[in-house]
Amino acid sequence: MTALPVGEALARIEAELASFWSAPDEQAGAPMTKVRSSTMSFAFVAAPSEVEQARAIADALVDTHPGRAFVLTSDGRLAPWEVSYEVRAACRIDGGTPICFDWIEMTFGAMACERVGSVVAALALPEVPIVVEIGRGAPRALLPSLVSQADRLIVDTAHTSAVRIAEVLQASTVPVGDRQFVRTYQWRELVARFFDDARSALGVIREVTVGRTPGGATEPAALLLGWLGSRLGWGFETRDRARDRHGEPVRITLRDDPREGLPPGQLTGVWIESSLEGQPLSLACARDQENPRQVAWTRRGARVTSHEHALGYRDEAWVLVKALDATEGDRVLRDALVLAAQWCER
C-alpha cells in the first residue's frame, strides 16, 4: 500500500480509477469499452485483524450488488494525517461485454480518521446509495463522519453490542439492517406464532426464559428481548424484571445451555408463561437435544398444540443480501435495538 497525506492520496486514487476506466479491456483479444454495473457504494469498516475477511465480503458482493466497494480501517502506526491505500479493479466478460468493478482499501492514521466520511463521499459512485457495514471491532474513530454519509447501515449484533449500535443510532436517522436479526428470524416467527389464536395472552405474559449457549461475543438474548419488549410496550427495570404496558411485572430468566455442535452465543430455546381467559398458558420453543437444527414448538394449558420445526440454514452471503434488501422491518429493528441496549445497561 502507498501512504500519503489524505488530500494527495485522494487525488492519486481518483487518477488511478480514471486511468483504469478510460483504458479499453482486451480480454477478448480486441479492445472493448468497459461497462460498469452499479447498484451501490459499499463501505466495510473493519478492525486491522479483520481486513482479509472484509476483503472477501466486498469481493463476493459483486455477484449480487455490483458497484464500488471500500474496505476501511485505521492504524496508529501511520503518521496521524496519513492514509495508506490500494486500488484494485477487475472485469469479466458477460454476453461479450466486459463488466467491470473496483475496490478501494484505505487505512487511516489517527487524525485522518475524521476525514473518512468526506473521502468516501468524494469517491462514491454518483446516484447510487452509500451502504456502510460496521464489522467486528470496527475502529470507533471512523464511524461518526462515515455514518453521516450513509444511506443505509449494516450491523451485526452477534459481535457488536446493542449498546454500541444504539449509540451510533442516537446520532443518526440512517436506516439500519442487522445480520443477526436476519439469522434469528425463525425464532421471532415461531414465538409470534404462539399467539395467532391467543392474542389476549400477549398482554398478560408474566415470565420469559431464554436459553443460549454460553460464551458468545455478545448476549444473544438481548435482541430477542428487545424485539419482544418493544412490540409489547415493556420497560426493563433490571435484567431479570420488566414492566408491561399496564405496569405489571414480567420476570426475565437467562439459561446457560451448552450444546455439543453449537457454537457460543446461539439461542437454544424460548419459554413463556402467560394466561388465556383465566387459564394458564405455557409456551415453549426449544432445540432438540439430539438434533440442534430441529425445535419442538409446544403449547400447554389453555391451548394444547405440539409441532416439530426445522431451523433452516443460510450462508453469510445470503444473510448480508437480506440485511441489505429487506427494508420492511427497519422500524421494528431500530425499536428492538434501542430496547435491547436498555436491557443490556440494566
Stockholm file with secondary structure:
# STOCKHOLM 1.0

chainA/1-346         MTALPVGEALARIEAELASFWSAPDEQAGAPMTKVRSSTMSFAFVAAPSEVEQARAIADALVDTHPGRAFVLTSDGRLAPWEVSYEVRAACRIDGGTPICFDWIEMTFGAMACERVGSVVAALALPEVPIVVEIGRGAPRALLPSLVSQADRLIVDTAHTSAVRIAEVLQASTVPVGDRQFVRTYQWRELVARFFDDARSALGVIREVTVGRTPGGATEPAALLLGWLGSRLGWGFETRDRARDRHGEPVRITLRDDPREGLPPGQLTGVWIESSLEGQPLSLACARDQENPRQVAWTRRGARVTSHEHALGYRDEAWVLVKALDATEGDRVLRDALVLAAQWCER
#=GR chainA/1-346 SS CEEEEHHHHHHHHHHHHHHHHHSCBCTTSSCBCCEECCSEEEEEECCGGGHHHHHHHHHHGGGTSCEEEEEEEECTTSCTTEEEEEEEEEEEEETTEEEEEEEEEEEECTTGGGGHHHHHHHHSCTTSCEEEEECTTCCGGGHHHHHTTCSEEEECTTTSCHHHHHHHHHTCCCCEEEHHHHHTHHHHHHHHHTTTTCGGGGGGCCEEEEEECSCCSSCTHHHHHHHHHHHHTCEEEETTEEECTTSCEEEEEEEECCCTTCCTTCEEEEEEEEEETTEEEEEEEEECSSCTTEEEEEEEESSCEEEEEECCCCCHHHHHHHHHHCGGGHHHHHHHHHHHHHHHTC
#=GC SS_cons         CEEEEHHHHHHHHHHHHHHHHHSCBCTTSSCBCCEECCSEEEEEECCGGGHHHHHHHHHHGGGTSCEEEEEEEECTTSCTTEEEEEEEEEEEEETTEEEEEEEEEEEECTTGGGGHHHHHHHHSCTTSCEEEEECTTCCGGGHHHHHTTCSEEEECTTTSCHHHHHHHHHTCCCCEEEHHHHHTHHHHHHHHHTTTTCGGGGGGCCEEEEEECSCCSSCTHHHHHHHHHHHHTCEEEETTEEECTTSCEEEEEEEECCCTTCCTTCEEEEEEEEEETTEEEEEEEEECSSCTTEEEEEEEESSCEEEEEECCCCCHHHHHHHHHHCGGGHHHHHHHHHHHHHHHTC
//
